[in-house]
Amino acid sequence: MSEALYHPEHGFYSSGRARTGIKGDFLTPVSPGPVLGNLLARQADELHRILGRPARFRLIEQGADTGALARDLLGSLRGGFPELAAAVEFHFLEPLPKLAQKQKHTLGPLQRQHAVHWHASWDSLSAGDLPGLFYSCELLDSFPVRIFRHCSGRWLERVVGWDPPRFVWQEREALAPELQSVLGRTPAPAEDHVVEIRPGATEWMRAVAQSLSHGLILTMDYGFPAAGIFEVPRPAGTLMAFREHRQQSDPLADPGEQDLTCHVNFGELEELGSRLGLQNHGLTDFARGLTALAAPLLQQPPAPPEPWIRNFRHLTHPSFFGHTHKILAQGKNLPHDFHPAILGAAR
Ligand SMILES: C[S@@+](CC[C@H](N)C(=O)[O-])C[C@H]1O[C@@H](n2cnc3c(N)ncnc32)[C@H](O)[C@@H]1O
């Protein structure tokens, strides 16, 4: 999965070809228009206000692809949130040079209005002396996974073999240490239940936590809440391949030519965050979270223009992104009574 998506020359993402959006291989919540960025700006402004309007405030995006979400967020600041606009320092974490180039092109003149930085790795980002908001959209689902199947009381790992002229699935005995995080959560999974583990998640959570002295971490993606990975039998797991807007039958076919993705285990991220001392503010779905952020706009005249409403519906409707996509909000060193607007009224 790592080679197929990120090989420097042949990787699905490294090639720099359009992958997201109508002209790409799949739509993401960023594709339908600027509303997600507009609403994230509202969340960022609330956080900035709660923290006492610090003079410097970091916005960090990882996995920005074309940079459209950053453009939509930054583009909302000057008109609507002048205090935040004056404090913002924007950081892209982008290891792929062709995508960094694309993001520069997408941001255009916004780079002259705001301090914008690109980082190829965490090294230059981890100073952690500034507050801010770290966010990602459909990042974690593209982290490489390892796949395990429960079979007659033990776990087997699915690995990739080569049977010329094609790659094929093979199975081998799973080694216990790699499974601790999964086994710890389940007394007896169903026969043939398949789970995926994201080895990169632990280091990622640590690096994210270090990138801010205090602030909020928003992870937007599709996946399961805490115990969800064992709720229903999943003999096929959740690894999927996409190409030209169609799900493909064989994730091992045509490496580099199709997207590979796997549902996110939000419970795992909450657990990792807790271990690092992060606050778990909560998990919501796009329908509830984005409606909560948009409420002040929708309740007061003038009503937002029709294209904005259409874009909002696309994000929140149950048959589009509304229920599949979730938002995990984690905090670092935030006031204990802080309840991010994106999670709606406290229950
Ligand atoms: C499914 S796309 C989502 C793009 C965009 N955020 C959106 O929602 O339209 C996943 C993106 O995550 C990027 N990505 C994956 N692993 C990454 C990593 N470790 N650091 C930075 N970007 C990464 C990929 O290159 C790709 O651009």
PDBQT file of the ligand as one rigid body, heavy atoms in Angstrom, charges set to zero:
ROOT
HETATM    1  C1  LIG A 401      -7.653  10.901   0.016  1.00  0.00    +0.000 C 
HETATM    2  S1  LIG A 401      -6.509  12.177  -0.280  1.00  0.00    +0.000 S 
HETATM    3  C2  LIG A 401      -7.359  13.506   0.533  1.00  0.00    +0.000 C 
HETATM    4  C3  LIG A 401      -6.992  14.844  -0.007  1.00  0.00    +0.000 C 
HETATM    5  C4  LIG A 401      -7.693  16.060   0.612  1.00  0.00    +0.000 C 
HETATM    6  N1  LIG A 401      -7.390  16.214   2.012  1.00  0.00    +0.000 N 
HETATM    7  C5  LIG A 401      -9.179  15.997   0.417  1.00  0.00    +0.000 C 
HETATM    8  O1  LIG A 401      -9.908  15.737   1.384  1.00  0.00    +0.000 OA
HETATM    9  O2  LIG A 401      -9.611  16.244  -0.720  1.00  0.00    +0.000 OA
HETATM   10  C6  LIG A 401      -5.225  11.740   0.824  1.00  0.00    +0.000 C 
HETATM   11  C7  LIG A 401      -4.042  12.669   0.814  1.00  0.00    +0.000 C 
HETATM   12  O3  LIG A 401      -3.216  12.388   1.941  1.00  0.00    +0.000 OA
HETATM   13  C8  LIG A 401      -1.863  12.484   1.544  1.00  0.00    +0.000 C 
HETATM   14  N2  LIG A 401      -1.008  11.782   2.519  1.00  0.00    +0.000 N 
HETATM   15  C9  LIG A 401      -1.010  10.476   2.839  1.00  0.00    +0.000 A 
HETATM   16  N3  LIG A 401      -0.073  10.212   3.773  1.00  0.00    +0.000 NA
HETATM   17  C10 LIG A 401       0.530  11.398   4.053  1.00  0.00    +0.000 A 
HETATM   18  C11 LIG A 401       1.555  11.805   4.942  1.00  0.00    +0.000 A 
HETATM   19  N4  LIG A 401       2.153  10.924   5.748  1.00  0.00    +0.000 N 
HETATM   20  N5  LIG A 401       1.897  13.114   4.978  1.00  0.00    +0.000 NA
HETATM   21  C12 LIG A 401       1.283  14.018   4.193  1.00  0.00    +0.000 A 
HETATM   22  N6  LIG A 401       0.307  13.696   3.330  1.00  0.00    +0.000 NA
HETATM   23  C13 LIG A 401      -0.068  12.411   3.258  1.00  0.00    +0.000 A 
HETATM   24  C14 LIG A 401      -1.871  11.904   0.145  1.00  0.00    +0.000 C 
HETATM   25  O4  LIG A 401      -0.718  12.273  -0.583  1.00  0.00    +0.000 OA
HETATM   26  C15 LIG A 401      -3.146  12.537  -0.413  1.00  0.00    +0.000 C 
HETATM   27  O5  LIG A 401      -2.876  13.789  -0.952  1.00  0.00    +0.000 OA
ENDROOT
TORSDOF 0
